[in-house]
Amino acid sequence: MVDDEDLIAERTPLPDAIGGRLREQLVFLAEVDKLKTVLRQSPLAAADRRENDAEHSWHLALMVSVLAEHSDEPIDVGRTVELVVLHDLVEIYAGDTPLYDDAGRESQQEREEAAADRLFGLLPADQAARFRGLWDEFESRGSPEARFAKAVDRVQPLLLNWLARGGTWRTPGVTADTVRARKAVIGEASTPLWTMVQELIGEGERRGWVSPGE
């Protein structure tokens, strides 16, 4: 359980008359406002700054709605939107782990699982179990919805990097082959999106926005 002193809701406590299930839900909803403060490495296309996790999650939800027709398998769009909205909430406590941060990726799973227990544990027990189940589903890619959600999660920052003419592709040590390898999960969910992504990476390589592969 999270220490009450760490919770946003305890900075301006709710009236005592608001209790039970609703109180737990409001405490959780206040706490996830912290997602707006978690900065990612991806540059925005519309402004000269990095995006935050809340902006990323909103963009993913919209992308699922727009691109669902490109899934290789039929998907429940509503469930897929839930998956992309929930999956990064753990970064409130675990922090963002950039795709090309190999050192950070070594401890990512452990940090994020602990964060999931801590954050979803704020909810009523039934919702805590459901949300944790959805988060685990996304991580395991164990359903068509989870595979497509993961694919969109990989497409979104790649599109931002393309629009920024490189973005995090310019990270030292990253090559076009590195990008292709880290984005390969897209091909597990959507042949059209994977074809598109390979075209963007290849063109970025030709334009000098990412170091050539071997």
C-alpha positions, 0 to 999 in steps of 0.5 A, a space after each residue: 500500500 502507498 504511504 498516505 503522505 505520498 498521495 496527491 489526494 492527501 495534499 487536499 484530503 477529501 471530505 470525510 463524508 466521501 467514503 468507501 468505494 468512491 473514495 478509493 476511486 477518487 484517490 486513484 484518479 487523483 494519483 494518476 494525475 502524476 502521469 502528466 509529469 513523466 517526460 518521455 524521450 520522444 519529441 513532439 511534432 507540434 512544439 519544441 519539447 518532449 512529450 509526457 506520458 499522458 500525452 503519449 497515452 492519449 495519442 495511442 488511444 486515438 491511434 487505436 481508434 483510427 488504425 484498428 482496421 489495419 490489425 491482422 486479427 479482429 480486435 475489440 477496439 474498446 478493450 484495446 483502448 483500455 490497454 493503451 490507456 492503462 499500460 504506462 500508468 506504472 511509470 508514475 512510480 517506475 519512471 519511463 524507460 527509453 526504448 534504446 536504454 539497454 541498461 534501464 531495460 534490465 530492471 524495467 520489468 521488476 520496477 514496473 511490476 512493483 509499481 503496478 502492485 502499488 498503483 492499482 492497489 489504490 483501487 477497490 479490490 475488483 477494479 484493482 484485479 481487473 486493471 492489473 489483469 489488463 496491464 499483464 495482458 498488454 505486457 505478455 501480448 497474450 491477445 489480439 488486442 494486446 498485440 495491436 496495442 503493443 504495435 501502436 505503442 511502437 508506431 507512435 514514437 517512430 512517427 514522432 521521430 520521423 516528423 522530428 527528422 530523427 529524434 531519438 534515432 540519433 541516440 549514440 549507438 542506435 542504427 537503422 537495424 537497431 530501430 528495426 529490431 526494437 520495432 519488430 513486434 509491430 509485425 506480429 499484429 499488423 502487416 500494413 503497419 510493419 510495411 509502413 514502418 520499414 519504409 519510414 526507417 529506410 527513408 530515414 536512413 537514406 536521408 541521414 536521420 538515423 545511422 546506417 545499418 550493417 
